[in-house]
Amino acid sequence: MIITKLLGVTSAFTKNKKAKMAILGLEIGVLAYALYQQKQEKKAKKLNS
């Protein structure tokens, strides 16, 4: 979450629309990866129980 907040602040200072879109894409990628990791951890916990 810290990474997405940092990227959000960075995009606020950027005027270039393409750069903002790239930063948004990166934020979405980070969030998708975090959700995937969370799902994998829950699955591993369930199997170990």
ModelCIF file with pLDDT and N, C-alpha, C, O atoms, coordinates in Angstrom:
data_MODEL
#
_entry.id   MODEL 
#
_entity.id                         1 
_entity.type                       polymer 
_entity.pdbx_number_of_molecules   1 
#
_entity_poly.entity_id                      1 
_entity_poly.type                           'polypeptide(L)' 
_entity_poly.nstd_linkage                   no 
_entity_poly.nstd_monomer                   no 
_entity_poly.pdbx_seq_one_letter_code       MIITKLLGVTSAFTKNKKAKMAILGLEIGVLAYALYQQKQEKKAKKLNS 
_entity_poly.pdbx_seq_one_letter_code_can   MIITKLLGVTSAFTKNKKAKMAILGLEIGVLAYALYQQKQEKKAKKLNS 
_entity_poly.pdbx_strand_id                 A 
#
loop_
_entity_poly_seq.entity_id 
_entity_poly_seq.num 
_entity_poly_seq.mon_id 
_entity_poly_seq.hetero 
1 1  MET n 
1 2  ILE n 
1 3  ILE n 
1 4  THR n 
1 5  LYS n 
1 6  LEU n 
1 7  LEU n 
1 8  GLY n 
1 9  VAL n 
1 10 THR n 
1 11 SER n 
1 12 ALA n 
1 13 PHE n 
1 14 THR n 
1 15 LYS n 
1 16 ASN n 
1 17 LYS n 
1 18 LYS n 
1 19 ALA n 
1 20 LYS n 
1 21 MET n 
1 22 ALA n 
1 23 ILE n 
1 24 LEU n 
1 25 GLY n 
1 26 LEU n 
1 27 GLU n 
1 28 ILE n 
1 29 GLY n 
1 30 VAL n 
1 31 LEU n 
1 32 ALA n 
1 33 TYR n 
1 34 ALA n 
1 35 LEU n 
1 36 TYR n 
1 37 GLN n 
1 38 GLN n 
1 39 LYS n 
1 40 GLN n 
1 41 GLU n 
1 42 LYS n 
1 43 LYS n 
1 44 ALA n 
1 45 LYS n 
1 46 LYS n 
1 47 LEU n 
1 48 ASN n 
1 49 SER n 
#
_struct_asym.id          A 
_struct_asym.entity_id   1 
#
loop_
_ma_qa_metric.id 
_ma_qa_metric.mode 
_ma_qa_metric.name 
_ma_qa_metric.software_group_id 
_ma_qa_metric.type 
1 global pLDDT . pLDDT 
2 local  pLDDT . pLDDT 
#
_ma_qa_metric_global.metric_id      1 
_ma_qa_metric_global.metric_value   81.10 
_ma_qa_metric_global.model_id       1 
_ma_qa_metric_global.ordinal_id     1 
#
loop_
_ma_qa_metric_local.label_asym_id 
_ma_qa_metric_local.label_comp_id 
_ma_qa_metric_local.label_seq_id 
_ma_qa_metric_local.metric_id 
_ma_qa_metric_local.metric_value 
_ma_qa_metric_local.model_id 
_ma_qa_metric_local.ordinal_id 
A MET 1  2 61.00 1 1  
A ILE 2  2 67.00 1 2  
A ILE 3  2 64.00 1 3  
A THR 4  2 65.00 1 4  
A LYS 5  2 71.00 1 5  
A LEU 6  2 67.00 1 6  
A LEU 7  2 67.00 1 7  
A GLY 8  2 69.00 1 8  
A VAL 9  2 71.00 1 9  
A THR 10 2 70.00 1 10 
A SER 11 2 67.00 1 11 
A ALA 12 2 72.00 1 12 
A PHE 13 2 74.00 1 13 
A THR 14 2 75.00 1 14 
A LYS 15 2 78.00 1 15 
A ASN 16 2 81.00 1 16 
A LYS 17 2 81.00 1 17 
A LYS 18 2 84.00 1 18 
A ALA 19 2 78.00 1 19 
A LYS 20 2 77.00 1 20 
A MET 21 2 80.00 1 21 
A ALA 22 2 82.00 1 22 
A ILE 23 2 78.00 1 23 
A LEU 24 2 80.00 1 24 
A GLY 25 2 85.00 1 25 
A LEU 26 2 84.00 1 26 
A GLU 27 2 81.00 1 27 
A ILE 28 2 87.00 1 28 
A GLY 29 2 90.00 1 29 
A VAL 30 2 86.00 1 30 
A LEU 31 2 87.00 1 31 
A ALA 32 2 93.00 1 32 
A TYR 33 2 94.00 1 33 
A ALA 34 2 92.00 1 34 
A LEU 35 2 93.00 1 35 
A TYR 36 2 96.00 1 36 
A GLN 37 2 96.00 1 37 
A GLN 38 2 94.00 1 38 
A LYS 39 2 94.00 1 39 
A GLN 40 2 94.00 1 40 
A GLU 41 2 93.00 1 41 
A LYS 42 2 92.00 1 42 
A LYS 43 2 90.00 1 43 
A ALA 44 2 88.00 1 44 
A LYS 45 2 87.00 1 45 
A LYS 46 2 85.00 1 46 
A LEU 47 2 85.00 1 47 
A ASN 48 2 81.00 1 48 
A SER 49 2 68.00 1 49 
#
loop_
_atom_site.group_PDB 
_atom_site.id 
_atom_site.type_symbol 
_atom_site.label_atom_id 
_atom_site.label_alt_id 
_atom_site.label_comp_id 
_atom_site.label_asym_id 
_atom_site.label_entity_id 
_atom_site.label_seq_id 
_atom_site.pdbx_PDB_ins_code 
_atom_site.Cartn_x 
_atom_site.Cartn_y 
_atom_site.Cartn_z 
_atom_site.occupancy 
_atom_site.B_iso_or_equiv 
_atom_site.pdbx_formal_charge 
_atom_site.auth_seq_id 
_atom_site.auth_comp_id 
_atom_site.auth_asym_id 
_atom_site.auth_atom_id 
_atom_site.pdbx_PDB_model_num 
ATOM 1   N N  . MET A 1 1  ? 0.819  -1.192  0.000   1.00 61.00 ? 1  MET A N  1 
ATOM 2   C CA . MET A 1 1  ? 0.000  0.000   0.000   1.00 61.00 ? 1  MET A CA 1 
ATOM 3   C C  . MET A 1 1  ? 0.863  1.255   0.000   1.00 61.00 ? 1  MET A C  1 
ATOM 4   O O  . MET A 1 1  ? 0.480  2.279   -0.567  1.00 61.00 ? 1  MET A O  1 
ATOM 5   N N  . ILE A 1 2  ? 2.000  1.176   0.622   1.00 67.00 ? 2  ILE A N  1 
ATOM 6   C CA . ILE A 1 2  ? 2.890  2.329   0.642   1.00 67.00 ? 2  ILE A CA 1 
ATOM 7   C C  . ILE A 1 2  ? 3.326  2.673   -0.775  1.00 67.00 ? 2  ILE A C  1 
ATOM 8   O O  . ILE A 1 2  ? 3.423  3.846   -1.133  1.00 67.00 ? 2  ILE A O  1 
ATOM 9   N N  . ILE A 1 3  ? 3.590  1.649   -1.580  1.00 64.00 ? 3  ILE A N  1 
ATOM 10  C CA . ILE A 1 3  ? 4.024  1.881   -2.956  1.00 64.00 ? 3  ILE A CA 1 
ATOM 11  C C  . ILE A 1 3  ? 2.931  2.598   -3.738  1.00 64.00 ? 3  ILE A C  1 
ATOM 12  O O  . ILE A 1 3  ? 3.230  3.526   -4.489  1.00 64.00 ? 3  ILE A O  1 
ATOM 13  N N  . THR A 1 4  ? 1.677  2.194   -3.582  1.00 65.00 ? 4  THR A N  1 
ATOM 14  C CA . THR A 1 4  ? 0.598  2.827   -4.343  1.00 65.00 ? 4  THR A CA 1 
ATOM 15  C C  . THR A 1 4  ? 0.386  4.272   -3.900  1.00 65.00 ? 4  THR A C  1 
ATOM 16  O O  . THR A 1 4  ? 0.086  5.134   -4.726  1.00 65.00 ? 4  THR A O  1 
ATOM 17  N N  . LYS A 1 5  ? 0.539  4.542   -2.612  1.00 71.00 ? 5  LYS A N  1 
ATOM 18  C CA . LYS A 1 5  ? 0.406  5.916   -2.142  1.00 71.00 ? 5  LYS A CA 1 
ATOM 19  C C  . LYS A 1 5  ? 1.534  6.780   -2.706  1.00 71.00 ? 5  LYS A C  1 
ATOM 20  O O  . LYS A 1 5  ? 1.304  7.922   -3.103  1.00 71.00 ? 5  LYS A O  1 
ATOM 21  N N  . LEU A 1 6  ? 2.735  6.243   -2.739  1.00 67.00 ? 6  LEU A N  1 
ATOM 22  C CA . LEU A 1 6  ? 3.871  6.967   -3.300  1.00 67.00 ? 6  LEU A CA 1 
ATOM 23  C C  . LEU A 1 6  ? 3.648  7.240   -4.785  1.00 67.00 ? 6  LEU A C  1 
ATOM 24  O O  . LEU A 1 6  ? 3.928  8.339   -5.264  1.00 67.00 ? 6  LEU A O  1 
ATOM 25  N N  . LEU A 1 7  ? 3.147  6.249   -5.510  1.00 67.00 ? 7  LEU A N  1 
ATOM 26  C CA . LEU A 1 7  ? 2.866  6.428   -6.928  1.00 67.00 ? 7  LEU A CA 1 
ATOM 27  C C  . LEU A 1 7  ? 1.740  7.437   -7.143  1.00 67.00 ? 7  LEU A C  1 
ATOM 28  O O  . LEU A 1 7  ? 1.766  8.197   -8.111  1.00 67.00 ? 7  LEU A O  1 
ATOM 29  N N  . GLY A 1 8  ? 0.763  7.449   -6.256  1.00 69.00 ? 8  GLY A N  1 
ATOM 30  C CA . GLY A 1 8  ? -0.331 8.417   -6.352  1.00 69.00 ? 8  GLY A CA 1 
ATOM 31  C C  . GLY A 1 8  ? 0.166  9.832   -6.176  1.00 69.00 ? 8  GLY A C  1 
ATOM 32  O O  . GLY A 1 8  ? -0.262 10.735  -6.894  1.00 69.00 ? 8  GLY A O  1 
ATOM 33  N N  . VAL A 1 9  ? 1.061  10.039  -5.233  1.00 71.00 ? 9  VAL A N  1 
ATOM 34  C CA . VAL A 1 9  ? 1.652  11.359  -5.012  1.00 71.00 ? 9  VAL A CA 1 
ATOM 35  C C  . VAL A 1 9  ? 2.495  11.755  -6.219  1.00 71.00 ? 9  VAL A C  1 
ATOM 36  O O  . VAL A 1 9  ? 2.464  12.908  -6.651  1.00 71.00 ? 9  VAL A O  1 
ATOM 37  N N  . THR A 1 10 ? 3.243  10.805  -6.760  1.00 70.00 ? 10 THR A N  1 
ATOM 38  C CA . THR A 1 10 ? 4.069  11.074  -7.937  1.00 70.00 ? 10 THR A CA 1 
ATOM 39  C C  . THR A 1 10 ? 3.203  11.495  -9.116  1.00 70.00 ? 10 THR A C  1 
ATOM 40  O O  . THR A 1 10 ? 3.556  12.426  -9.839  1.00 70.00 ? 10 THR A O  1 
ATOM 41  N N  . SER A 1 11 ? 2.076  10.824  -9.317  1.00 67.00 ? 11 SER A N  1 
ATOM 42  C CA . SER A 1 11 ? 1.213  11.164  -10.448 1.00 67.00 ? 11 SER A CA 1 
ATOM 43  C C  . SER A 1 11 ? 0.583  12.543  -10.276 1.00 67.00 ? 11 SER A C  1 
ATOM 44  O O  . SER A 1 11 ? 0.267  13.202  -11.267 1.00 67.00 ? 11 SER A O  1 
ATOM 45  N N  . ALA A 1 12 ? 0.398  12.984  -9.047  1.00 72.00 ? 12 ALA A N  1 
ATOM 46  C CA . ALA A 1 12 ? -0.169 14.309  -8.799  1.00 72.00 ? 12 ALA A CA 1 
ATOM 47  C C  . ALA A 1 12 ? 0.776  15.410  -9.281  1.00 72.00 ? 12 ALA A C  1 
ATOM 48  O O  . ALA A 1 12 ? 0.329  16.487  -9.676  1.00 72.00 ? 12 ALA A O  1 
ATOM 49  N N  . PHE A 1 13 ? 2.068  15.140  -9.247  1.00 74.00 ? 13 PHE A N  1 
ATOM 50  C CA . PHE A 1 13 ? 3.042  16.144  -9.663  1.00 74.00 ? 13 PHE A CA 1 
ATOM 51  C C  . PHE A 1 13 ? 3.371  16.064  -11.151 1.00 74.00 ? 13 PHE A C  1 
ATOM 52  O O  . PHE A 1 13 ? 4.060  16.938  -11.676 1.00 74.00 ? 13 PHE A O  1 
ATOM 53  N N  . THR A 1 14 ? 2.897  15.043  -11.827 1.00 75.00 ? 14 THR A N  1 
ATOM 54  C CA . THR A 1 14 ? 3.203  14.844  -13.235 1.00 75.00 ? 14 THR A CA 1 
ATOM 55  C C  . THR A 1 14 ? 2.136  15.500  -14.093 1.00 75.00 ? 14 THR A C  1 
ATOM 56  O O  . THR A 1 14 ? 0.943  15.305  -13.860 1.00 75.00 ? 14 THR A O  1 
ATOM 57  N N  . LYS A 1 15 ? 2.549  16.264  -15.068 1.00 78.00 ? 15 LYS A N  1 
ATOM 58  C CA . LYS A 1 15 ? 1.603  16.932  -15.969 1.00 78.00 ? 15 LYS A CA 1 
ATOM 59  C C  . LYS A 1 15 ? 1.322  16.094  -17.217 1.00 78.00 ? 15 LYS A C  1 
ATOM 60  O O  . LYS A 1 15 ? 0.256  16.218  -17.820 1.00 78.00 ? 15 LYS A O  1 
ATOM 61  N N  . ASN A 1 16 ? 2.265  15.248  -17.602 1.00 81.00 ? 16 ASN A N  1 
ATOM 62  C CA . ASN A 1 16 ? 2.149  14.467  -18.828 1.00 81.00 ? 16 ASN A CA 1 
ATOM 63  C C  . ASN A 1 16 ? 1.079  13.386  -18.666 1.00 81.00 ? 16 ASN A C  1 
ATOM 64  O O  . ASN A 1 16 ? 1.127  12.589  -17.729 1.00 81.00 ? 16 ASN A O  1 
ATOM 65  N N  . LYS A 1 17 ? 0.115  13.368  -19.585 1.00 81.00 ? 17 LYS A N  1 
ATOM 66  C CA . LYS A 1 17 ? -0.992 12.411  -19.503 1.00 81.00 ? 17 LYS A CA 1 
ATOM 67  C C  . LYS A 1 17 ? -0.516 10.978  -19.700 1.00 81.00 ? 17 LYS A C  1 
ATOM 68  O O  . LYS A 1 17 ? -1.023 10.068  -19.045 1.00 81.00 ? 17 LYS A O  1 
ATOM 69  N N  . LYS A 1 18 ? 0.450  10.761  -20.593 1.00 84.00 ? 18 LYS A N  1 
ATOM 70  C CA . LYS A 1 18 ? 0.969  9.412   -20.819 1.00 84.00 ? 18 LYS A CA 1 
ATOM 71  C C  . LYS A 1 18 ? 1.688  8.894   -19.580 1.00 84.00 ? 18 LYS A C  1 
ATOM 72  O O  . LYS A 1 18 ? 1.583  7.713   -19.249 1.00 84.00 ? 18 LYS A O  1 
ATOM 73  N N  . ALA A 1 19 ? 2.412  9.764   -18.899 1.00 78.00 ? 19 ALA A N  1 
ATOM 74  C CA . ALA A 1 19 ? 3.110  9.361   -17.678 1.00 78.00 ? 19 ALA A CA 1 
ATOM 75  C C  . ALA A 1 19 ? 2.102  8.986   -16.590 1.00 78.00 ? 19 ALA A C  1 
ATOM 76  O O  . ALA A 1 19 ? 2.307  8.021   -15.853 1.00 78.00 ? 19 ALA A O  1 
ATOM 77  N N  . LYS A 1 20 ? 1.021  9.748   -16.495 1.00 77.00 ? 20 LYS A N  1 
ATOM 78  C CA . LYS A 1 20 ? -0.016 9.430   -15.511 1.00 77.00 ? 20 LYS A CA 1 
ATOM 79  C C  . LYS A 1 20 ? -0.647 8.076   -15.802 1.00 77.00 ? 20 LYS A C  1 
ATOM 80  O O  . LYS A 1 20 ? -0.924 7.306   -14.882 1.00 77.00 ? 20 LYS A O  1 
ATOM 81  N N  . MET A 1 21 ? -0.876 7.786   -17.077 1.00 80.00 ? 21 MET A N  1 
ATOM 82  C CA . MET A 1 21 ? -1.460 6.493   -17.449 1.00 80.00 ? 21 MET A CA 1 
ATOM 83  C C  . MET A 1 21 ? -0.494 5.349   -17.124 1.00 80.00 ? 21 MET A C  1 
ATOM 84  O O  . MET A 1 21 ? -0.912 4.280   -16.678 1.00 80.00 ? 21 MET A O  1 
ATOM 85  N N  . ALA A 1 22 ? 0.789  5.586   -17.351 1.00 82.00 ? 22 ALA A N  1 
ATOM 86  C CA . ALA A 1 22 ? 1.784  4.556   -17.027 1.00 82.00 ? 22 ALA A CA 1 
ATOM 87  C C  . ALA A 1 22 ? 1.831  4.308   -15.526 1.00 82.00 ? 22 ALA A C  1 
ATOM 88  O O  . ALA A 1 22 ? 1.920  3.161   -15.086 1.00 82.00 ? 22 ALA A O  1 
ATOM 89  N N  . ILE A 1 23 ? 1.770  5.372   -14.743 1.00 78.00 ? 23 ILE A N  1 
ATOM 90  C CA . ILE A 1 23 ? 1.788  5.240   -13.280 1.00 78.00 ? 23 ILE A CA 1 
ATOM 91  C C  . ILE A 1 23 ? 0.525  4.510   -12.816 1.00 78.00 ? 23 ILE A C  1 
ATOM 92  O O  . ILE A 1 23 ? 0.594  3.659   -11.929 1.00 78.00 ? 23 ILE A O  1 
ATOM 93  N N  . LEU A 1 24 ? -0.612 4.835   -13.403 1.00 80.00 ? 24 LEU A N  1 
ATOM 94  C CA . LEU A 1 24 ? -1.864 4.156   -13.051 1.00 80.00 ? 24 LEU A CA 1 
ATOM 95  C C  . LEU A 1 24 ? -1.783 2.668   -13.378 1.00 80.00 ? 24 LEU A C  1 
ATOM 96  O O  . LEU A 1 24 ? -2.231 1.830   -12.595 1.00 80.00 ? 24 LEU A O  1 
ATOM 97  N N  . GLY A 1 25 ? -1.217 2.344   -14.522 1.00 85.00 ? 25 GLY A N  1 
ATOM 98  C CA . GLY A 1 25 ? -1.043 0.946   -14.887 1.00 85.00 ? 25 GLY A CA 1 
ATOM 99  C C  . GLY A 1 25 ? -0.153 0.212   -13.905 1.00 85.00 ? 25 GLY A C  1 
ATOM 100 O O  . GLY A 1 25 ? -0.413 -0.940  -13.557 1.00 85.00 ? 25 GLY A O  1 
ATOM 101 N N  . LEU A 1 26 ? 0.897  0.880   -13.460 1.00 84.00 ? 26 LEU A N  1 
ATOM 102 C CA . LEU A 1 26 ? 1.799  0.290   -12.476 1.00 84.00 ? 26 LEU A CA 1 
ATOM 103 C C  . LEU A 1 26 ? 1.082  0.073   -11.151 1.00 84.00 ? 26 LEU A C  1 
ATOM 104 O O  . LEU A 1 26 ? 1.262  -0.960  -10.506 1.00 84.00 ? 26 LEU A O  1 
ATOM 105 N N  . GLU A 1 27 ? 0.271  1.043   -10.743 1.00 81.00 ? 27 GLU A N  1 
ATOM 106 C CA . GLU A 1 27 ? -0.502 0.908   -9.504  1.00 81.00 ? 27 GLU A CA 1 
ATOM 107 C C  . GLU A 1 27 ? -1.449 -0.291  -9.585  1.00 81.00 ? 27 GLU A C  1 
ATOM 108 O O  . GLU A 1 27 ? -1.567 -1.057  -8.629  1.00 81.00 ? 27 GLU A O  1 
ATOM 109 N N  . ILE A 1 28 ? -2.111 -0.451  -10.707 1.00 87.00 ? 28 ILE A N  1 
ATOM 110 C CA . ILE A 1 28 ? -3.034 -1.573  -10.882 1.00 87.00 ? 28 ILE A CA 1 
ATOM 111 C C  . ILE A 1 28 ? -2.275 -2.892  -10.816 1.00 87.00 ? 28 ILE A C  1 
ATOM 112 O O  . ILE A 1 28 ? -2.751 -3.861  -10.226 1.00 87.00 ? 28 ILE A O  1 
ATOM 113 N N  . GLY A 1 29 ? -1.095 -2.923  -11.424 1.00 90.00 ? 29 GLY A N  1 
ATOM 114 C CA . GLY A 1 29 ? -0.269 -4.127  -11.367 1.00 90.00 ? 29 GLY A CA 1 
ATOM 115 C C  . GLY A 1 29 ? 0.138  -4.479  -9.953  1.00 90.00 ? 29 GLY A C  1 
ATOM 116 O O  . GLY A 1 29 ? 0.105  -5.647  -9.567  1.00 90.00 ? 29 GLY A O  1 
ATOM 117 N N  . VAL A 1 30 ? 0.523  -3.474  -9.175  1.00 86.00 ? 30 VAL A N  1 
ATOM 118 C CA . VAL A 1 30 ? 0.930  -3.701  -7.779  1.00 86.00 ? 30 VAL A CA 1 
ATOM 119 C C  . VAL A 1 30 ? -0.254 -4.228  -6.971  1.00 86.00 ? 30 VAL A C  1 
ATOM 120 O O  . VAL A 1 30 ? -0.101 -5.164  -6.186  1.00 86.00 ? 30 VAL A O  1 
ATOM 121 N N  . LEU A 1 31 ? -1.418 -3.638  -7.157  1.00 87.00 ? 31 LEU A N  1 
ATOM 122 C CA . LEU A 1 31 ? -2.604 -4.093  -6.428  1.00 87.00 ? 31 LEU A CA 1 
ATOM 123 C C  . LEU A 1 31 ? -3.003 -5.513  -6.821  1.00 87.00 ? 31 LEU A C  1 
ATOM 124 O O  . LEU A 1 31 ? -3.371 -6.316  -5.963  1.00 87.00 ? 31 LEU A O  1 
ATOM 125 N N  . ALA A 1 32 ? -2.932 -5.820  -8.106  1.00 93.00 ? 32 ALA A N  1 
ATOM 126 C CA . ALA A 1 32 ? -3.269 -7.171  -8.563  1.00 93.00 ? 32 ALA A CA 1 
ATOM 127 C C  . ALA A 1 32 ? -2.306 -8.189  -7.968  1.00 93.00 ? 32 ALA A C  1 
ATOM 128 O O  . ALA A 1 32 ? -2.722 -9.273  -7.557  1.00 93.00 ? 32 ALA A O  1 
ATOM 129 N N  . TYR A 1 33 ? -1.026 -7.849  -7.919  1.00 94.00 ? 33 TYR A N  1 
ATOM 130 C CA . TYR A 1 33 ? -0.030 -8.745  -7.344  1.00 94.00 ? 33 TYR A CA 1 
ATOM 131 C C  . TYR A 1 33 ? -0.288 -8.955  -5.845  1.00 94.00 ? 33 TYR A C  1 
ATOM 132 O O  . TYR A 1 33 ? -0.170 -10.073 -5.342  1.00 94.00 ? 33 TYR A O  1 
ATOM 133 N N  . ALA A 1 34 ? -0.636 -7.885  -5.146  1.00 92.00 ? 34 ALA A N  1 
ATOM 134 C CA . ALA A 1 34 ? -0.912 -7.993  -3.708  1.00 92.00 ? 34 ALA A CA 1 
ATOM 135 C C  . ALA A 1 34 ? -2.128 -8.890  -3.463  1.00 92.00 ? 34 ALA A C  1 
ATOM 136 O O  . ALA A 1 34 ? -2.118 -9.710  -2.545  1.00 92.00 ? 34 ALA A O  1 
ATOM 137 N N  . LEU A 1 35 ? -3.168 -8.736  -4.272  1.00 93.00 ? 35 LEU A N  1 
ATOM 138 C CA . LEU A 1 35 ? -4.354 -9.582  -4.119  1.00 93.00 ? 35 LEU A CA 1 
ATOM 139 C C  . LEU A 1 35 ? -4.033 -11.039 -4.414  1.00 93.00 ? 35 LEU A C  1 
ATOM 140 O O  . LEU A 1 35 ? -4.521 -11.937 -3.729  1.00 93.00 ? 35 LEU A O  1 
ATOM 141 N N  . TYR A 1 36 ? -3.214 -11.273 -5.432  1.00 96.00 ? 36 TYR A N  1 
ATOM 142 C CA . TYR A 1 36 ? -2.804 -12.638 -5.774  1.00 96.00 ? 36 TYR A CA 1 
ATOM 143 C C  . TYR A 1 36 ? -2.023 -13.270 -4.618  1.00 96.00 ? 36 TYR A C  1 
ATOM 144 O O  . TYR A 1 36 ? -2.267 -14.422 -4.259  1.00 96.00 ? 36 TYR A O  1 
ATOM 145 N N  . GLN A 1 37 ? -1.095 -12.523 -4.044  1.00 96.00 ? 37 GLN A N  1 
ATOM 146 C CA . GLN A 1 37 ? -0.301 -13.037 -2.927  1.00 96.00 ? 37 GLN A CA 1 
ATOM 147 C C  . GLN A 1 37 ? -1.192 -13.344 -1.722  1.00 96.00 ? 37 GLN A C  1 
ATOM 148 O O  . GLN A 1 37 ? -1.010 -14.359 -1.049  1.00 96.00 ? 37 GLN A O  1 
ATOM 149 N N  . GLN A 1 38 ? -2.144 -12.469 -1.461  1.00 94.00 ? 38 GLN A N  1 
ATOM 150 C CA . GLN A 1 38 ? -3.049 -12.676 -0.334  1.00 94.00 ? 38 GLN A CA 1 
ATOM 151 C C  . GLN A 1 38 ? -3.866 -13.955 -0.546  1.00 94.00 ? 38 GLN A C  1 
ATOM 152 O O  . GLN A 1 38 ? -4.066 -14.732 0.388   1.00 94.00 ? 38 GLN A O  1 
ATOM 153 N N  . LYS A 1 39 ? -4.326 -14.162 -1.756  1.00 94.00 ? 39 LYS A N  1 
ATOM 154 C CA . LYS A 1 39 ? -5.095 -15.370 -2.069  1.00 94.00 ? 39 LYS A CA 1 
ATOM 155 C C  . LYS A 1 39 ? -4.243 -16.619 -1.887  1.00 94.00 ? 39 LYS A C  1 
ATOM 156 O O  . LYS A 1 39 ? -4.718 -17.625 -1.358  1.00 94.00 ? 39 LYS A O  1 
ATOM 157 N N  . GLN A 1 40 ? -2.988 -16.560 -2.321  1.00 94.00 ? 40 GLN A N  1 
ATOM 158 C CA . GLN A 1 40 ? -2.087 -17.705 -2.180  1.00 94.00 ? 40 GLN A CA 1 
ATOM 159 C C  . GLN A 1 40 ? -1.808 -18.006 -0.704  1.00 94.00 ? 40 GLN A C  1 
ATOM 160 O O  . GLN A 1 40 ? -1.741 -19.171 -0.312  1.00 94.00 ? 40 GLN A O  1 
ATOM 161 N N  . GLU A 1 41 ? -1.648 -16.969 0.108   1.00 93.00 ? 41 GLU A N  1 
ATOM 162 C CA . GLU A 1 41 ? -1.403 -17.169 1.538   1.00 93.00 ? 41 GLU A CA 1 
ATOM 163 C C  . GLU A 1 41 ? -2.613 -17.813 2.207   1.00 93.00 ? 41 GLU A C  1 
ATOM 164 O O  . GLU A 1 41 ? -2.459 -18.707 3.039   1.00 93.00 ? 41 GLU A O  1 
ATOM 165 N N  . LYS A 1 42 ? -3.815 -17.364 1.851   1.00 92.00 ? 42 LYS A N  1 
ATOM 166 C CA . LYS A 1 42 ? -5.024 -17.947 2.428   1.00 92.00 ? 42 LYS A CA 1 
ATOM 167 C C  . LYS A 1 42 ? -5.152 -19.419 2.030   1.00 92.00 ? 42 LYS A C  1 
ATOM 168 O O  . LYS A 1 42 ? -5.534 -20.262 2.842   1.00 92.00 ? 42 LYS A O  1 
ATOM 169 N N  . LYS A 1 43 ? -4.829 -19.713 0.775   1.00 90.00 ? 43 LYS A N  1 
ATOM 170 C CA . LYS A 1 43 ? -4.901 -21.085 0.290   1.00 90.00 ? 43 LYS A CA 1 
ATOM 171 C C  . LYS A 1 43 ? -3.892 -21.970 1.037   1.00 90.00 ? 43 LYS A C  1 
ATOM 172 O O  . LYS A 1 43 ? -4.204 -23.105 1.397   1.00 90.00 ? 43 LYS A O  1 
ATOM 173 N N  . ALA A 1 44 ? -2.695 -21.447 1.263   1.00 88.00 ? 44 ALA A N  1 
ATOM 174 C CA . ALA A 1 44 ? -1.661 -22.201 1.976   1.00 88.00 ? 44 ALA A CA 1 
ATOM 175 C C  . ALA A 1 44 ? -2.070 -22.444 3.427   1.00 88.00 ? 44 ALA A C  1 
ATOM 176 O O  . ALA A 1 44 ? -1.843 -23.527 3.964   1.00 88.00 ? 44 ALA A O  1 
ATOM 177 N N  . LYS A 1 45 ? -2.668 -21.444 4.055   1.00 87.00 ? 45 LYS A N  1 
ATOM 178 C CA . LYS A 1 45 ? -3.139 -21.598 5.443   1.00 87.00 ? 45 LYS A CA 1 
ATOM 179 C C  . LYS A 1 45 ? -4.222 -22.666 5.518   1.00 87.00 ? 45 LYS A C  1 
ATOM 180 O O  . LYS A 1 45 ? -4.242 -23.488 6.434   1.00 87.00 ? 45 LYS A O  1 
ATOM 181 N N  . LYS A 1 46 ? -5.120 -22.639 4.540   1.00 85.00 ? 46 LYS A N  1 
ATOM 182 C CA . LYS A 1 46 ? -6.219 -23.599 4.527   1.00 85.00 ? 46 LYS A CA 1 
ATOM 183 C C  . LYS A 1 46 ? -5.700 -25.026 4.378   1.00 85.00 ? 46 LYS A C  1 
ATOM 184 O O  . LYS A 1 46 ? -6.220 -25.946 5.010   1.00 85.00 ? 46 LYS A O  1 
ATOM 185 N N  . LEU A 1 47 ? -4.681 -25.212 3.548   1.00 85.00 ? 47 LEU A N  1 
ATOM 186 C CA . LEU A 1 47 ? -4.111 -26.538 3.337   1.00 85.00 ? 47 LEU A CA 1 
ATOM 187 C C  . LEU A 1 47 ? -3.348 -27.030 4.558   1.00 85.00 ? 47 LEU A C  1 
ATOM 188 O O  . LEU A 1 47 ? -3.326 -28.230 4.834   1.00 85.00 ? 47 LEU A O  1 
ATOM 189 N N  . ASN A 1 48 ? -2.725 -26.117 5.291   1.00 81.00 ? 48 ASN A N  1 
ATOM 190 C CA . ASN A 1 48 ? -1.933 -26.493 6.473   1.00 81.00 ? 48 ASN A CA 1 
ATOM 191 C C  . ASN A 1 48 ? -2.811 -26.747 7.703   1.00 81.00 ? 48 ASN A C  1 
ATOM 192 O O  . ASN A 1 48 ? -2.347 -27.346 8.673   1.00 81.00 ? 48 ASN A O  1 
ATOM 193 N N  . SER A 1 49 ? -4.051 -26.307 7.676   1.00 68.00 ? 49 SER A N  1 
ATOM 194 C CA . SER A 1 49 ? -4.935 -26.493 8.840   1.00 68.00 ? 49 SER A CA 1 
ATOM 195 C C  . SER A 1 49 ? -5.524 -27.867 8.890   1.00 68.00 ? 49 SER A C  1 
ATOM 196 O O  . SER A 1 49 ? -6.286 -28.179 9.806   1.00 68.00 ? 49 SER A O  1 
#
